[in-house]
Amino acid sequence: MDRNTLEETKAHLMQTNEGFRALVEQHHQYDVAVAELEAKTALSPAEEVEEHRLKKLKLQLKDQIEQVVADAQRLQPA
């Protein structure tokens, strides 16, 4: 599937699917938190654990987002 169709599907889901919007928003919040940790010159052991945890959660959300998009594309008429 071409990139435009993918972006159109994501845009449509953002407008029409509250669950999808929540996943994207949570992913963004994790992204910001990871960026804040990565901006530090040194992390405490607890911060390193938190960074690792946030990255795993962020990846899980990315997988969920991609699954919702794939499902939506399958349901679209050709």
C-alpha positions in Angstrom: 0.0 0.0 0.0 1.4 3.4 -0.9 2.4 6.0 1.6 -0.4 8.4 0.7 -3.0 5.8 1.4 -1.4 4.9 4.7 -1.3 8.6 5.8 -4.9 9.0 4.6 -6.0 6.0 6.7 -4.1 7.4 9.8 -5.7 10.8 9.3 -9.2 9.3 9.0 -8.6 7.2 12.1 -7.4 10.3 14.0 -10.7 12.0 13.1 -13.1 9.1 13.7 -11.6 6.6 16.2 -11.3 7.8 19.8 -9.3 4.6 20.7 -6.8 5.2 18.0 -6.4 8.8 19.1 -5.8 7.7 22.6 -3.1 5.2 21.5 -1.3 7.9 19.4 -1.5 10.4 22.3 -0.1 7.9 24.8 2.7 7.0 22.3 3.5 10.7 22.0 3.6 11.1 25.8 6.0 8.2 26.1 8.1 9.7 23.3 8.4 13.0 25.2 9.3 11.3 28.4 12.0 9.2 26.7 13.4 12.3 25.0 13.6 14.1 28.3 15.6 11.2 29.8 17.8 11.0 26.7 18.6 14.7 27.0 20.3 14.2 30.4 24.0 13.8 30.4 23.9 10.9 32.8 21.1 8.8 34.1 20.7 7.3 37.6 20.1 3.5 37.7 16.4 4.2 38.3 16.2 6.5 35.3 17.9 3.9 33.1 15.2 1.4 34.2 12.5 3.9 33.5 13.9 4.8 30.1 14.0 1.1 29.2 10.4 0.6 30.5 9.1 3.6 28.5 10.8 2.4 25.3 9.2 -1.0 25.7 5.7 0.6 26.3 6.2 2.9 23.4 7.1 0.0 21.1 4.0 -1.9 22.2 1.8 1.1 21.4 3.5 1.4 18.0 2.6 -2.2 17.3 -1.0 -1.6 18.4 -1.3 1.6 16.3 0.1 -0.3 13.2 -2.4 -3.1 13.8 -5.4 -0.7 14.0 -4.2 0.9 10.7 -3.7 -2.4 9.0 -7.2 -3.6 10.1 -8.7 -0.3 8.9 -7.0 -0.7 5.5 -8.3 -4.2 5.1 -11.8 -3.0 5.7 -11.6 -0.3 3.1 -13.0 -1.0 -0.3 -10.4 -1.4 -3.0 
